[in-house]
């Protein structure tokens, strides 16, 4: 009788053929499946050990199906898969509990679905994808920082998380911090208020890898840019990897300080553009496979031809068709696909810009709170923020001056009119004010669309 290790070698041979046929990437095979240590086969259950709980989650989420298929092919009967993380090393056990908890918290929201293997590569994203794979293998090298830019919904966050997952698989002790530009700003404001900036700096400047999504959000925010500048310098000087994403290239982030813009250009800048037809088809088919949904070629072509803006639209459409199949009990038709497409396009065009979102964005720019803007406080900074909020609300909503005043803490319509005229006058005279307002509006539209 063959040993379990010999059986697993045959299983790996079967899966390697999947790689050769293009059904699985070599990255996925080498990083995840080939890292499994065979333990025993008992009562039709194949037991394995992996380095960490994190690897266990990735493999069971994404590759259990193909591993079970391989065992069926080799053994001739179904085998269940059981994967256990190895015990923590003595070195890890000796770490302060606080440090280990911090690592756990950092990865508590990791997306197991977001790996390099589940990222569909096409002409629109192949350069950014290749750069991320390179960084996942060698942090702090020539591609530091790595700056990825492109419109919302094209997979920038997927790539960030894939890098995180890949690094974590190789070295579970790596301290990786993921944060959005908005959360970085809000966290800093709270720490300044609570006088805990030391903890804030320790968290970010102790990172082995810093991943920041939507870095454009910090533009125009002086305190945030100051803190980020020193965090960047500290990490970069220690050879720690920094990866940033934005909806636009550094040169187009108008109110970003020049010293920060220059640092973004030290490493590699890669763009992601909307996927072409062939890539859209691949994305649709991949999502359908994950949902165990069968789509005809006509339905796939119908979706790929009409939804061109971003990946979220494509995946959202497939999810709607899956729900339709579940309710109707029949495969999705062209008519159902068209209905789903209309709903998605209608949802996108109807995305509301809320007053709360506007006030929050303006507050972040000027280093005040939303409550400050709605208050009766008259400091120069708060007064300016209040005027800007009134101007932007008028630009982006259909509210009357009276209703805008109500949103700003009960100001009358003549006061609101004065605010708006004052900012309009500043825009005509000062390019900095004009750029700040343009950035605010662009950020709000980007997060609401």
C-alpha positions in Angstrom: 0.0 0.0 0.0 1.3 3.4 -0.9 2.1 5.8 1.9 0.0 9.0 2.3 2.9 11.1 1.1 3.1 9.0 -2.1 -0.7 9.4 -2.6 -0.3 13.2 -2.1 2.5 13.3 -4.7 0.0 11.8 -7.2 -2.6 14.4 -6.1 0.0 17.2 -6.7 0.7 15.7 -10.2 -3.0 15.9 -11.0 -3.2 19.6 -9.9 0.0 20.5 -11.7 -1.8 19.4 -14.9 -4.5 21.9 -14.0 -1.8 24.5 -13.9 -0.5 23.4 -17.3 -4.0 23.7 -18.7 -4.4 27.2 -17.4 -7.1 26.2 -14.9 -4.9 27.3 -11.9 -2.0 29.6 -11.7 1.5 28.5 -10.8 1.5 31.2 -8.1 -1.5 29.6 -6.4 0.0 26.1 -6.6 3.4 27.0 -5.3 2.2 29.4 -2.6 -0.8 27.5 -1.2 -1.3 23.9 -2.3 2.3 22.8 -2.4 2.8 24.3 1.1 0.5 21.7 2.7 2.3 19.0 4.7 0.6 15.6 4.5 -0.1 14.0 7.8 -2.3 10.9 7.4 -5.3 9.5 5.7 -7.9 8.1 8.1 -11.6 7.2 7.6 -11.6 8.8 4.2 -10.3 12.1 5.7 -7.0 13.5 4.5 -5.2 15.4 7.3 -2.7 18.1 6.5 -0.7 20.7 8.4 0.1 24.2 7.3 2.3 27.0 8.8 -0.5 29.2 10.0 -4.2 29.6 10.6 -4.1 32.2 7.8 -2.9 29.7 5.2 -5.6 27.3 6.5 -8.3 29.8 5.7 -7.0 30.7 2.3 -6.7 27.0 1.2 -10.1 25.9 2.5 -11.8 28.9 1.0 -10.3 28.8 -2.4 -8.7 25.4 -3.2 -10.6 22.7 -1.2 -12.7 21.9 -4.3 -9.8 21.2 -6.6 -7.9 19.2 -4.0 -10.9 17.0 -3.4 -11.3 16.5 -7.1 -7.7 15.5 -7.3 -8.1 12.9 -4.5 -11.2 11.5 -6.2 -9.2 11.1 -9.4 -6.2 9.4 -7.7 -8.1 7.3 -5.0 -11.3 6.6 -6.9 -13.5 7.7 -3.9 -14.4 11.0 -2.2 -12.0 12.3 0.5 -12.7 15.0 3.0 -10.0 17.5 3.7 -8.8 18.6 7.2 -6.1 21.2 7.5 -4.7 22.3 10.8 -2.3 25.2 11.5 1.1 24.2 13.1 1.7 25.2 16.7 3.1 28.6 17.1 6.9 28.6 17.4 8.6 29.1 20.7 9.8 32.4 19.4 6.3 33.5 18.7 5.1 32.3 22.0 7.7 34.4 23.7 6.5 37.6 22.0 4.6 40.0 24.1 0.9 39.2 24.0 0.1 42.7 22.9 2.2 42.3 19.8 0.6 39.1 18.8 -2.9 40.5 19.4 -2.0 43.5 17.2 -1.0 41.1 14.4 -4.3 39.3 14.8 -6.3 42.5 14.6 -4.4 43.7 11.5 -5.6 40.6 9.6 -9.0 40.2 11.1 -10.7 41.7 8.0 -8.5 40.0 5.5 -10.4 38.9 2.4 -9.6 35.2 1.7 -11.2 35.6 -1.7 -8.6 38.2 -2.7 -5.6 36.3 -3.8 -3.4 36.6 -7.0 -5.1 33.4 -8.2 -8.6 35.0 -8.1 -7.4 38.2 -9.9 -8.2 38.1 -13.6 -5.3 39.5 -15.5 -5.7 41.4 -18.8 -4.0 44.1 -20.8 -5.6 46.7 -18.5 -3.9 45.5 -15.3 -1.1 43.2 -16.2 1.7 45.6 -15.2 0.2 46.4 -11.8 -0.4 42.7 -11.2 3.2 41.8 -12.1 4.5 44.6 -9.8 2.4 43.4 -6.9 3.7 39.8 -7.3 7.3 41.1 -7.4 6.7 43.1 -4.2 5.1 40.2 -2.5 8.3 38.2 -3.0 10.8 41.0 -2.3 9.7 43.9 0.0 11.6 47.1 0.3 13.4 46.7 -3.0 13.3 48.8 -6.2 9.5 49.1 -6.2 9.2 51.1 -3.0 6.9 52.7 -2.8 4.6 51.0 -5.3 1.8 53.4 -6.4 -1.2 52.0 -8.2 -3.8 54.3 -9.7 -7.0 53.9 -11.6 -10.8 54.5 -11.3 -12.8 53.0 -8.5 -13.9 49.4 -8.9 -11.0 48.0 -11.0 -9.3 45.8 -8.5 -6.8 48.0 -6.6 -8.0 46.8 -3.2 -8.0 43.2 -4.5 -4.3 43.6 -5.4 -3.4 45.2 -2.0 -5.1 42.3 -0.2 -3.5 39.7 -2.5 -0.1 41.2 -1.6 -1.0 41.0 2.1 -2.1 37.4 1.7 1.0 36.3 -0.2 3.4 37.9 2.3 1.5 36.5 5.2 1.6 33.0 3.7 5.4 33.2 3.5 6.0 34.8 6.9 3.0 34.8 9.3 4.8 37.1 11.7 5.0 40.0 9.2 3.3 43.1 10.7 1.1 44.4 7.8 -1.1 47.4 8.3 -3.9 48.1 5.8 -5.8 51.4 6.1 -7.7 53.8 3.8 -6.7 57.4 3.5 -10.0 58.4 5.1 -9.5 56.1 8.1 -5.9 57.2 8.5 -7.2 60.8 8.7 -10.1 60.1 11.1 -7.8 58.0 13.3 -5.3 60.8 13.5 -8.0 63.4 14.4 -9.3 61.2 17.2 -5.7 60.6 18.5 -5.0 64.3 18.5 -8.2 65.0 20.4 -7.5 62.2 22.9 -3.8 63.1 23.1 -2.7 59.5 22.0 -0.7 60.4 19.0 2.2 58.3 20.4 0.1 55.1 20.0 -0.9 56.2 16.5 2.7 56.6 15.4 3.7 53.4 17.0 1.1 51.5 15.1 2.0 52.9 11.7 5.7 53.3 12.1 6.2 49.8 13.4 4.7 48.3 10.2 6.8 45.9 8.1 4.4 46.6 5.2 2.1 49.6 4.9 -0.9 49.3 2.5 -2.9 52.5 2.1 -6.0 52.6 -0.1 -7.3 55.9 -1.6 -4.2 58.0 -0.6 -5.8 60.9 -2.5 -8.0 61.5 0.5 -5.2 63.0 2.5 -4.6 65.8 -0.1 -5.3 69.3 1.3 -5.3 68.0 4.9 -2.2 69.6 6.4 -2.0 67.7 9.7 -2.6 64.4 8.0 0.0 65.0 5.3 2.5 66.0 7.9 2.0 62.8 9.9 2.0 60.7 6.7 5.2 62.4 5.5 7.1 61.4 8.7 5.6 57.9 8.7 6.6 57.4 5.1 10.2 58.6 5.8 10.5 56.4 8.8 9.3 53.2 7.0 11.2 53.9 3.8 14.5 54.6 5.6 14.2 51.1 7.3 13.5 49.4 4.0 9.9 48.7 4.9 7.5 48.2 1.9 4.9 50.9 1.2 2.1 50.3 -1.3 -0.4 53.1 -2.1 -3.5 53.3 -4.3 -5.3 56.3 -5.7 -8.0 57.1 -8.2 -5.5 59.3 -10.1 -1.7 59.6 -10.6 0.4 61.7 -8.2 0.7 64.6 -10.6 -3.1 65.0 -10.7 -3.6 65.1 -6.9 -3.6 68.9 -6.9 -3.5 69.8 -3.2 -1.0 67.1 -2.3 2.2 68.6 -0.9 5.1 68.5 -3.4 7.5 66.8 -0.9 5.0 63.9 -0.7 4.3 63.8 -4.4 8.1 63.5 -5.0 8.3 60.5 -2.7 5.6 58.7 -4.5 7.7 59.0 -7.6 10.7 57.3 -5.9 9.5 53.8 -6.7 7.2 52.5 -9.3 3.9 53.9 -10.6 1.5 51.5 -12.2 -2.0 52.2 -13.6 -5.1 50.1 -14.0 -7.6 50.9 -16.7 -11.1 49.5 -17.3 -11.0 45.9 -18.6 -11.3 45.1 -22.3 -14.0 42.8 -23.6 -12.0 39.6 -23.3 -11.1 40.4 -19.7 -14.7 41.3 -18.8 -15.8 37.9 -20.2 -13.1 36.1 -18.1 -14.3 38.0 -15.0 -17.9 37.1 -15.6 -17.1 33.4 -16.1 -14.8 33.4 -13.0 -17.5 34.9 -10.8 -20.1 32.5 -12.2 -17.9 29.5 -11.5 -17.4 30.7 -7.9 -21.2 30.9 -7.5 -21.8 27.5 -9.2 -23.8 29.4 -11.8 -24.0 28.2 -15.4 -24.3 31.1 -18.0 -24.7 30.6 -21.7 -22.3 32.3 -24.1 -25.1 34.7 -25.2 -25.7 35.8 -21.6 -22.0 36.3 -20.9 -21.6 38.3 -24.1 -24.7 40.4 -23.3 -23.2 41.4 -19.9 -19.7 42.0 -21.1 -20.9 44.2 -24.0 -23.1 46.5 -21.8 -21.2 46.7 -18.5 -17.9 48.3 -19.2 -17.2 50.7 -16.3 -15.8 48.5 -13.6 -15.5 45.0 -12.1 -18.0 45.6 -9.4 -20.8 46.1 -12.0 -19.9 42.7 -13.6 -19.8 40.8 -10.3 -23.0 42.5 -9.1 -24.8 41.4 -12.3 -23.7 37.8 -11.9 -24.9 37.9 -8.3 -28.3 39.1 -9.4 -28.5 36.3 -11.9 -27.6 33.8 -9.3 -30.4 35.1 -7.1 -32.8 34.9 -10.0 -31.7 31.3 -10.7 -32.3 30.4 -7.1 -35.8 31.8 -7.1 -36.9 30.6 -10.6 -35.1 27.3 -10.7 -34.0 27.8 -14.3 -30.8 29.0 -15.9 -30.6 32.8 -16.5 -31.9 34.1 -19.8 -31.0 37.1 -21.9 -34.1 38.9 -20.7 -33.1 38.3 -17.0 -29.6 39.5 -17.8 -30.9 42.7 -19.4 -33.1 43.3 -16.4 -30.1 42.9 -14.1 -28.0 45.2 -16.2 -30.7 47.9 -16.1 -30.9 47.7 -12.3 -27.2 48.0 -12.0 -26.9 51.0 -14.3 -29.9 52.6 -12.6 -28.3 52.0 -9.2 -25.0 53.6 -10.3 -26.6 56.7 -11.8 -28.8 57.2 -8.8 -26.0 57.1 -6.2 -26.8 59.9 -3.8 -24.3 62.5 -2.5 -25.3 63.1 1.1 -24.9 66.2 3.1 -23.3 64.2 5.8 -20.7 62.9 3.4 -20.0 66.5 2.2 -19.6 67.9 5.7 -17.4 65.0 6.8 -15.1 65.5 3.8 -14.8 69.2 4.4 -14.3 68.7 8.1 -11.4 66.3 7.4 -9.8 68.8 4.9 -9.8 71.6 7.5 -9.0 69.6 10.6 -12.2 70.2 12.4 -15.2 68.0 13.2 -18.7 67.8 11.6 -20.1 69.1 14.9 -17.8 72.1 14.7 -19.2 73.0 11.2 -22.7 72.8 12.5 -21.9 74.8 15.7 -21.9 78.5 16.5 -18.1 78.5 16.9 -16.4 81.4 15.0 -12.7 80.5 14.8 -11.2 81.3 11.4 -10.6 77.6 10.5 -14.2 76.5 11.5 -15.8 79.5 9.7 -13.9 78.7 6.5 -14.9 75.1 6.7 -18.5 76.1 7.2 -18.5 78.4 4.1 -16.9 75.7 2.0 -19.4 73.1 3.2 -22.2 75.5 2.2 -20.7 76.0 -1.3 -20.1 72.3 -2.0 -23.6 71.3 -0.8 -25.0 73.9 -3.2 -22.9 72.5 -6.0 -23.7 68.8 -5.4 -27.3 68.8 -4.2 -30.7 70.3 -5.0 -31.2 71.7 -1.5 -32.5 75.2 -1.2 -30.5 77.9 0.7 -33.0 77.5 3.6 -32.5 73.7 3.8 -28.7 74.1 3.5 -28.9 76.5 6.5 -30.8 73.9 8.4 -28.2 71.3 7.7 -25.5 73.7 9.0 -27.0 74.1 12.4 -29.9 76.5 11.7 -28.3 79.3 9.7 -30.7 81.5 7.7 -30.8 81.6 3.9 -29.1 85.0 3.7 -26.2 83.8 5.8 -25.9 80.7 3.6 -26.0 83.0 0.5 -23.1 85.0 2.0 -21.1 81.9 2.6 -21.5 80.7 -1.0 -20.7 84.1 -2.5 -17.7 84.4 -0.3 -16.2 81.1 -1.5 -17.1 81.8 -5.1 -15.1 85.1 -4.8 -12.2 83.2 -3.3 -12.2 80.7 -6.1 -12.0 83.4 -8.7 -9.0 85.0 -6.9 -7.0 82.1 -5.4 -5.9 79.0 -7.3 -5.3 77.2 -4.1 -8.9 77.6 -3.0 -10.1 76.5 -6.4 -7.9 73.4 -6.3 -9.1 72.5 -2.8 -12.8 72.8 -3.8 -12.1 70.7 -6.9 -10.4 68.0 -4.9 -13.2 67.9 -2.3 -15.9 67.5 -5.0 -13.8 64.9 -6.8 -13.3 62.9 -3.6 -17.0 63.0 -2.8 -18.1 62.0 -6.3 -15.6 59.2 -6.3 -16.8 57.7 -3.0 -20.4 58.1 -3.9 -20.4 56.7 -7.4 
